[in-house]
Amino acid sequence: MRDFISARTHRIPPSGIRKFFDIVQEMDDVISLGVGEPDYATPWVACEAGIASVEQGQTSYTSNRGLPELRTEASRYLTRRFGVDYHPEDEMLITTGASEALDIAIRAVTDPAMRFSSPIPPMSPMAPPASCSLAACPCGCPAGWRMHFG
């Protein structure tokens, strides 16, 4: 059988974070933060909203930029929370997740001759996009330091 996958695609190594996710799925009493999955159930209000939208026939594709109402609300939130103004019509884009958003952002600002720096270990979408090459930057905490989130 002929292999229709491009040579470039074959050269992309498997994602380390995805391998980690697979290993963690086999372990008991471990909370995986590998792919952004929360360790709690989806709030019922979100479930109800999803159910209602299906019942109302809201099952078609949306704009590639995301629903206008969602972009408007996101803009209002950013203004309220951070005091920044983004115009939902031409400065905002809704993606399905952070990986897609990072990939789009990198592709938007890089050209083939450019190098893109990425922390090591990289996040899953950090295989270098076709638009640039990757310069790995080892990252970690110096001895005695702890990472703090929050």
Protein Blocks (a to p, Z undefined) as FASTA:
>chain_A
ZZfbdfklmmpccdfklmmmmmmmmpghiacfklopafbdcdfklmmmmmmmmmnopabc
cdfkbpfklmmmmmmmmmmmnopacdfklmcccdfbfklmmmmmmmmmccfkbccddddd
ddfklpccfkbccddddddddehiacdeZZ
